[in-house]
């Protein structure tokens, strides 16, 4: 590992590894947030609709209109925002970044101990290409999910980043 090219390849792979860790955790946090949005909108919608159905005779006209409009508005939000789909897409992206993280870890901890600089450079280029494609095909990580990720990593949730 005293070869300067090999050290440079390992350094670059470790930089990518840290970025992938943030992306993975960011997508998982985004999926969690969208799941909460989905459940909150769904529960409020179902509750408002149920109240209209169950208490229709005892509610005044304004309350019925308000609950009906609330239900319609929330259903529109669910249709437009598609929180369940976004949660699933972020979860899949998190899984894809997790898979890439395993590839990078194997590359740094095993592959760099064997082979030559040309093979290692080629493998690193493949890793960069995979990461670029994942970034292009993934939904953007919302700022709130990024901040939650950064806070969690700084608190030690991914302490293995310190080894990088």
N, C-alpha and C positions, 0 to 999 in steps of 0.2 A: 504494500500500500504506500510505499515511499515514492512511487511514480507520480510526478506532478499532474499529469493528465488524469490519472485515476483519482487523485485527491480532488481535482476540480470537478470531475464527474460526480463523485460522492457528495461534495458540497452542494452542487446544483440539484441533485436528487433529493437531498434533505430539505432544501428550500422549497421544492415542489411539494414534498411530503407535508410540510407545515401548512401550505396553502390548501392542500387537499383535506387536511384535518379540519380547517376552518370551514371549507365548503361542505364537507360531510355533515358536521354538527350544525351548520347554518341551515341546511336543507331539512334536517330532522327537526330542528326548532321551528322552522316555517311550517312544516307538516303539522306539528302539534298545535300551533296557533290557528291554522285553518280548520283543524278538527274542532277546536273550541268554538270558532265562529259558526261553523256548521251546526253544532249542537245547540248553541245559544239561539240562533235564528230559528232553528226547527222547533225547539221547546216553546219559545214565545209564540210562534205561529200556531202550533197545535193547541196551546193553552188558550189563546184568544179565540180560536175557532170553536173549541170545546165550550167555552163560556157562552158564546153566542148560541150554540146549539142547545145547551142545557138550561140556560136561564133566559131564553129568548122572551118568554112571557113576562118575566119579572124585571127585565131591564128597560130603562127608558130609551126612547128612540135615539137620542144623541149617543148613548153608550153603545148601542148596537152598531150605529154608523161608524163610531170611532174604532171599535174592535174589528169590524169588517174591513175598514181602510187599513188598519194596522196589519191585519193578516195578509191582505193583498200586497201591501208594500213589502213586507218581509219575504213573501213568496217571490216577489219581483227581485229583491236583493239576492235571494238564493239562486234564482235563475241566472241573473246577470253575473254575480260573483263566482258562482260554482265552487264554493269552498271545499266540498268533498273531493272534487276533481283536482283542485289545486293541492290539497293535502296529499292525495295519492301521487301526484306528479313530484312533489317535493320529497316524499318518502322514497320513491323510486330513484330520484337523483341522489339522495343520501346513500342508498344502497349501492348505486353505481360508483360514487366517490369512495365508499368503504371498500369496494372491490379493488379500485385503483390504489388505495392506501396499502392493501395487502400486497399488490404487485410491486409497489415501490419499496416496501419493507423487505420483501424477498430479494429484490434487486440489490439494495444497499447491504443487507446482512449476509446474503449468500452469493449472488451472481458476481458481485464485484471481487470476490475472493478467487474466482476462476475465470478463465478466458483472457481476452486481450482488450486493449484500449479501443480498437475498432469495433469489436462486438459490443462493448460497454457504451460507446458513443451511439451506436445504432439503437440499442435498447433504450437509452435515455431519450433519443429522438422519438421513439415509439410511445414512451410514457408521456412526453410533452404533447404529442398528437392526440392521444386518448384524452388527456386533460382538456385540451382545447376543444375537442368535440363535445365533451361533457358540459363545458361552460356554455358553448353555443346552443346546445339542445335543452338546457335546464332553464326553468323559470328563474328570474332574478330573486335573490334572497332579500326579503323585506328588511328594512333597516332595523325594525324591532327584533327580528330573529337574529340579525347580525350582532346587535348590541347584547342580546342574551347569550349568544355564543361566545363573544369576546369576554364577557363577564365570567361565564362559566369556566372558560379555559384559564383565565387569569386567577380564578379561585382554585385551580388545580384539577378540574374535571378531566383534562387531558394532559396529565403531568408527564406523559411520555414525550411530549413535545420538547421538554427540557433536555432530553437526551440528544435531540437533533441539533 
